[in-house]
Amino acid sequence: MVAPIIEELAAVFGIRSIPSILFIPSDNQPQMAMGALPKLTFKEVIRDKFGVAEPTN
């Protein structure tokens, strides 16, 4: 069954709600974001933690 494996992974990563996003920057500590986040928050995290700017068209 898949369910026990998913439950074990959730316990390892401390996931208690869906959606849960684990941000793992290459030069910093991983950070967990739980629950629904606004689009602006995702953009800020990606910009601040990963140094990736929003593309300009």
C-alpha positions, 0 to 999 in steps of 0.5 A: 500500500502507498498510504503507509509510505506517505504517512511515514514521509509526512512524519519525517518532514513534519507535514501536518497539512496540505498543501505543504511546501518545503523550500530547500535553498542550496546555501541555507536551511530548508524552510517549510510553508504549510497551508495555502499561501498567497501568490505574492508570498511565493514570489517573495520566498523565491526571490529572497531565499533563492535569489531568483527574480521574476522574469521581465517580458 
